[in-house]
Amino acid sequence: QVQLVESGGGLVQPGGSLSLSCAASGSIFSAYTMGWYRQAPGEQRELVATITGGGSTNYADFVKGRFTISRDNAKSTVYLQMNSLKLEDTAVYYCRAQSSIRNYWGQGTQVTVSS
């Protein structure tokens, strides 16, 4: 069992930055591929970025060059640094822990980009 707790969301102006954190507990953190997903109102949840236990990353095209995912296995935490935020980045951002046989989600944190 893995528990995930996201933090760091909030209100930011277009062009601004936010940093999200997701703290994991309950299992071997480094064994999981960690990911950030987001869901805007009326939309399906979509992949933002993932990072494997070894540090390999993958990004959705719409965040490449603006967002950076990272992890600290010693702290069992994954981060999402979001720069140059756009209005369309407004969504609830969810943390996910995934292995070959397990899949866990956090409760989500709201990110609102507005002038």
Phi and psi in degrees as a GROMACS rama.xvg file:
@    title "Ramachandran Plot"
@    xaxis  label "Phi"
@    yaxis  label "Psi"
@TYPE xy
-125.197  131.207  VAL-2
-106.191  134.652  GLN-3
-123.091  131.725  LEU-4
-129.43  114.166  VAL-5
-88.4962  153.5  GLU-6
-153.874  164.528  SER-7
106.532  -5.00668  GLY-8
-69.9442  172.802  GLY-9
162.746  -163.978  GLY-10
-104.104  132.558  LEU-11
-143.83  151.062  VAL-12
-80.2716  156.104  GLN-13
-54.411  138.054  PRO-14
88.9639  -9.87493  GLY-15
-83.5186  -175.199  GLY-16
-130.54  151.52  SER-17
-143.612  152.838  LEU-18
-124.414  124.493  SER-19
-101.692  148.204  LEU-20
-128.325  150.476  SER-21
-136.939  111.731  CYS-22
-95.3251  130.811  ALA-23
-110.989  148.125  ALA-24
-147.137  155.571  SER-25
106.137  -10.7584  GLY-26
-156.176  -172.583  SER-27
-82.1668  101.949  ILE-28
-57.6804  -43.3005  PHE-29
-66.1338  -14.5639  SER-30
-79.805  -10.8019  ALA-31
-105.967  139.426  TYR-32
-77.2259  127.469  THR-33
-104.668  145.405  MET-34
-144.484  156.175  GLY-35
-113.266  133.312  TRP-36
-128.08  164.557  TYR-37
-143.67  155.938  ARG-38
-141.569  116.687  GLN-39
-89.0573  158.769  ALA-40
-55.7613  129.289  PRO-41
77.3523  2.92108  GLY-42
-115.193  163.005  GLU-43
-80.0766  154.9  GLN-44
-66.3752  137.574  ARG-45
-132.644  152.501  GLU-46
-69.574  135.568  LEU-47
-105.019  -54.7142  VAL-48
-163.63  151.807  ALA-49
-133.328  158.684  THR-50
-145.216  130.072  ILE-51
-79.5337  171.896  THR-52
-60.3875  -28.3947  GLY-53
-87.5758  -4.81419  GLY-54
101.625  5.58639  GLY-55
-74.3548  135.458  SER-56
-116.026  157.143  THR-57
-144.114  137.439  ASN-58
-129.008  147.173  TYR-59
-68.4149  147.522  ALA-60
-58.0378  -33.8359  ASP-61
-75.1352  -5.56256  PHE-62
-118.947  -3.57124  VAL-63
-59.1276  131.895  LYS-64
86.2867  -10.3162  GLY-65
-115.724  -37.9963  ARG-66
-109.515  149.066  PHE-67
-133.894  125.425  THR-68
-99.3298  141.515  ILE-69
-149.953  167.02  SER-70
-145.376  152.157  ARG-71
-124.132  100.565  ASP-72
-65.3992  -29.5966  ASN-73
-67.0127  -29.9055  ALA-74
-100.874  0.531695  LYS-75
51.8707  46.9844  SER-76
-135.373  140.01  THR-77
-117.483  145.668  VAL-78
-123.786  155.586  TYR-79
-135.799  109.051  LEU-80
-90.3243  121.825  GLN-81
-116.448  117.362  MET-82
-116.948  163.903  ASN-83
49.7636  48.6685  SER-84
-66.3036  144.852  LEU-85
-117.027  161.491  LYS-86
-54.9379  -37.5169  LEU-87
-75.3849  -2.93488  GLU-88
-82.0681  -5.87168  ASP-89
-62.1503  124.019  THR-90
-177.959  170.846  ALA-91
-88.1732  128.087  VAL-92
-102.583  129.199  TYR-93
-116.288  143.647  TYR-94
-96.9928  142.738  CYS-95
-133.689  139.318  ARG-96
-116.64  125.818  ALA-97
-133.697  130.668  GLN-98
-123.452  -171.672  SER-99
-67.6799  -22.2409  SER-100
-129.345  -3.16796  ILE-101
-131.402  154.693  ARG-102
-152.52  120.735  ASN-103
-130.579  147.729  TYR-104
-125.028  147.828  TRP-105
-84.73  -179.615  GLY-106
-84.8675  -12.8922  GLN-107
94.627  152.838  GLY-108
-136.896  135.685  THR-109
-80.7465  131.518  GLN-110
-118.975  122.52  VAL-111
-122.299  121.816  THR-112
-107.69  115.629  VAL-113
-155.103  145.543  SER-114
